[in-house]
Amino acid sequence: MRIMVTGASGTIGGEVLRQLLAAGHTVRALTRDPVRASLPESAEVLRGDLTDPETLTGVFENVDRLFLAPAFAVSATVNDVLAAATTAGVRRIVTLSSGAVVEDEPGYGDADYHHADEVTVEQAVEAAGVEWTHVRAGEFMANTLDWAPAIRAAGVVRSPFGKIAAGMVHEADIAAVAVAALTEDGHHGAKYVLTGPGLITPPEQVAAIGAAIGRDLRFEAISPDQARADWLAQGCDRTFVEWMLGPEDAPVSESDLVGAAELTDDVERVLNRPAHTYARWAADHADDFR
Ligand SMILES: NC(=O)c1ccc[n+]([C@@H]2O[C@H](COP(=O)([O-])OP(=O)(O)OC[C@H]3O[C@@H](n4cnc5c(N)ncnc54)[C@H](OP(=O)(O)O)[C@@H]3O)[C@@H](O)[C@H]2O)c1
């Protein structure tokens, strides 16, 4: 059995690739730039661009199963990509989607839905005549790697919404669920919504990083307006900024979001072990913050 991993140089695809290789599977990895991606030698690395199906000629030959990510790259071309994959013989596809995709939410399926790319990819895969599983990941713990430069430089994190607890999830758990769906039977048709084991606020996350690196760190709450200015200046995508903070003329209110997050037990149900805590994640990434 040969498994293809797209997004293989990314946070989740990279972890899927490493876990599959560690379990002894034959893995092919897709990247636009094999030199820059610097992927493990035991993977068969092919060049390809999901936005340009002509670059995918032959990449799916002898591939049985596919991990498909990221949705933003493949949504516009997904039908061509799936046609190439299924014609070549791919029979099972696991997508990386988002826990923010909710079918009965107003606007679901509209072109301007906040996670329209994920919906497009999920629906196309469901219609492709293959076995499928959607891995709808919640907020990645790895997002807080963005804090590393400020922590290393000054021991302080400036961020909005200090009171909002989130059920953040470790990339190793997201990848492990994807690997289970790729390699075990019994996951066809599942839409797994993945969270960590507990709700944790940004100041608690900062404290956990401080404990992991043995240093006192400080959390400083900033206003959503300040965060908007900072994030746009850092080059963050405007759609992402609006999703996080709301539009400028109708910003989201922190008090509306406090208590809104929910936990699931899908990681534990699939893996037969509890999801990793944020403290575990901080320990795993301590060197990134030193
Ligand atoms: N951050 C969160 O909290 C969160 C939560 C739920 C879901 N998500 C979803 O997770 C996805 C991002 O996953 P990630 O963080 O693992 O990715 P990432 O670390 O941002 O890496 C992006 C990956 O996409 C690949 N890629 C980008 N454009 C490509 C293209 N045109 N053709 C082929 N490959 C392309 C890159 O490969 P090369 O550069 O090597 O080609 C790279 O491996 C997004 O769809 C996001 O919506 C994120």
The ligand as a MOL file (V3000), in Angstrom:
LIG
                    3D

  0  0  0     0  0            999 V3000
M  V30 BEGIN CTAB
M  V30 COUNTS 48 52 0 0 0
M  V30 BEGIN ATOM
M  V30 1 N -4.1960 26.8030 12.2280 0
M  V30 2 C -5.2990 26.2870 12.7280 0
M  V30 3 O -5.6410 26.4770 13.9100 0
M  V30 4 C -6.1730 25.4170 11.8450 0
M  V30 5 C -7.2660 24.7420 12.4000 0
M  V30 6 C -8.0350 23.9070 11.5750 0
M  V30 7 C -7.7120 23.7680 10.2350 0
M  V30 8 N -6.6540 24.4560 9.7140 0 CHG=1
M  V30 9 C -6.3310 24.2870 8.2920 0
M  V30 10 O -5.0820 23.6510 8.1710 0
M  V30 11 C -4.5260 23.9890 6.8970 0
M  V30 12 C -3.0710 24.3550 7.0620 0
M  V30 13 O -2.3890 23.2200 7.5330 0
M  V30 14 P -0.9110 23.3470 8.0700 0
M  V30 15 O -0.8940 24.3850 9.1570 0
M  V30 16 O -0.4580 21.9770 8.3690 0 CHG=-1
M  V30 17 O -0.1650 23.9270 6.8120 0
M  V30 18 P 1.1180 24.8770 6.7930 0
M  V30 19 O 2.0480 24.4910 7.8830 0
M  V30 20 O 0.6530 26.2810 6.6710 0
M  V30 21 O 1.7820 24.4490 5.4290 0
M  V30 22 C 1.1110 24.6350 4.2210 0
M  V30 23 C 1.3700 23.3980 3.3720 0
M  V30 24 O 0.5930 23.5370 2.1840 0
M  V30 25 C 1.3920 23.2310 1.0900 0
M  V30 26 N 0.9100 24.0070 -0.0510 0
M  V30 27 C 0.5770 25.3200 -0.0570 0
M  V30 28 N 0.1950 25.6780 -1.3020 0
M  V30 29 C 0.3130 24.5560 -2.0720 0
M  V30 30 C 0.0790 24.2810 -3.4320 0
M  V30 31 N -0.3400 25.2390 -4.2730 0
M  V30 32 N 0.2980 23.0300 -3.9010 0
M  V30 33 C 0.7480 22.0510 -3.0690 0
M  V30 34 N 0.9880 22.2440 -1.7600 0
M  V30 35 C 0.7680 23.4880 -1.2750 0
M  V30 36 C 2.7950 23.6330 1.4760 0
M  V30 37 O 3.6800 22.8270 0.7250 0
M  V30 38 P 4.9420 23.3650 -0.1260 0
M  V30 39 O 5.1890 24.7990 0.2570 0
M  V30 40 O 6.0530 22.4280 0.2950 0
M  V30 41 O 4.5250 23.1710 -1.5370 0
M  V30 42 C 2.8130 23.2500 2.9610 0
M  V30 43 O 3.1610 21.8880 3.1090 0
M  V30 44 C -5.3640 25.1280 6.3260 0
M  V30 45 O -6.2280 24.6200 5.3290 0
M  V30 46 C -6.1520 25.5960 7.5340 0
M  V30 47 O -7.4010 26.1610 7.1770 0
M  V30 48 C -5.8640 25.2620 10.4820 0
M  V30 END ATOM
M  V30 BEGIN BOND
M  V30 1 1 1 2
M  V30 2 2 2 3
M  V30 3 1 2 4
M  V30 4 1 4 5
M  V30 5 2 4 48
M  V30 6 2 5 6
M  V30 7 1 6 7
M  V30 8 2 7 8
M  V30 9 1 8 9
M  V30 10 1 8 48
M  V30 11 1 9 10
M  V30 12 1 9 46
M  V30 13 1 10 11
M  V30 14 1 11 12
M  V30 15 1 11 44
M  V30 16 1 12 13
M  V30 17 1 13 14
M  V30 18 2 14 15
M  V30 19 1 14 16
M  V30 20 1 14 17
M  V30 21 1 17 18
M  V30 22 2 18 19
M  V30 23 1 18 20
M  V30 24 1 18 21
M  V30 25 1 21 22
M  V30 26 1 22 23
M  V30 27 1 23 24
M  V30 28 1 23 42
M  V30 29 1 24 25
M  V30 30 1 25 26
M  V30 31 1 25 36
M  V30 32 1 26 27
M  V30 33 1 26 35
M  V30 34 2 27 28
M  V30 35 1 28 29
M  V30 36 1 29 30
M  V30 37 2 29 35
M  V30 38 1 30 31
M  V30 39 2 30 32
M  V30 40 1 32 33
M  V30 41 2 33 34
M  V30 42 1 34 35
M  V30 43 1 36 37
M  V30 44 1 36 42
M  V30 45 1 37 38
M  V30 46 2 38 39
M  V30 47 1 38 40
M  V30 48 1 38 41
M  V30 49 1 42 43
M  V30 50 1 44 45
M  V30 51 1 44 46
M  V30 52 1 46 47
M  V30 END BOND
M  V30 END CTAB
M  END
